[in-house]
Amino acid sequence: MATDPIPVELSHEILSRLPAKSIARFHCVSKQWASILDRPYFKDLFLTKSSTQPRLIFAIEKNHMSPHEKPSSSLVLTPEFHMKFPPDDTWWIFPRYDRKFACGYASGLIYFSCMSVKAGYDGVPVICNPKTGRYEILPFIRRYRKSYSFFGFDPVEKQYKVLHMAYPCGPNDHRIMTLGTQGMRWRKIHCSLRLENLSEGVCINGVLYYLGDTSQCMEKIRGKSSFAIACFDIRSEKFKFLYPESFCELVNYNGKLGVIYYDDLTDDAIELRVWVLEDVEKEKW
């Protein structure tokens, strides 16, 4: 019996509610299905649906034990998906010299700033999709001491970008790369303020935030603290700086930038103060 075809909108709605593993498998059904699942509209719909569900990412460091040894405690997890990363045991996710600021997250992808082979010293940046297990090695960039990179997403142009900030008192230039473009390459970018990085990057609504210190290069502005929050607009690739009163932690607070101050009141009491950025242009908190 002939039946009316399912409307495309309804097909999208049904597919968007499926697990990520099923979406990856359905790419193999036909070229038409693969084309539907790769369209930007469906990707946005799927991310919207999946982002409404609570998610946890567990990163477990491999422990080299003999076959007869057993861990003192164990935790059984039943995640929606699992993956082994790096796929090759000869890779390190963290650099040898520094485990801080080694990875970032933006709109479903994870960025590892410096993955290196055990026998080597120089690392390469890697982008990983934890839902599909796919990863991409980005072009190598030469570093000089304490350089850091950040990962962000522009929801308007639907573009991922990697921002590489060179050591503030070193000879290198700052660089930026747009992912997904033909012939991905690092481009030079200018930043008017030299900062020693103190935090991981937090990307919120197309703006990348990170905390820095200006005292290393003696660029402290009169009447302001030596700390500065860099606000990098991913689409326009422009910097703006905010000056917190002291060192603080940066968090995503309900879709807005939140800064947490730790005040030691007495030996046995600590006060936590949270300020939320309402308007970055007007610097309204």
Secondary structure, 3 states (H helix, E strand, C coil): CCCCCCCHHHHHHHHHCCCHHHHHHHCCCCHHHHHHHCCHHHHHHHHHHHHCCCCCCCCCCCCCCCCCCCCCCCCCCCCCCCCCCCCCCCEECCCCCCCCCCEEEECCEEEEEEEEECCCCCCEEEEECCCCCCEEECCCCCCCCCCEEEEEEECCCCEEEEEEECCCCCCCCEEEEECCCCCCCCEEECCCCCCEECCCCEEECCEEEEEEECHHHCCCCCCCCCEEEEEEECCCCEEEEECCCCCCEEEEECCEEEEEEEEEEECCEEEEEEEECCECCCCEC
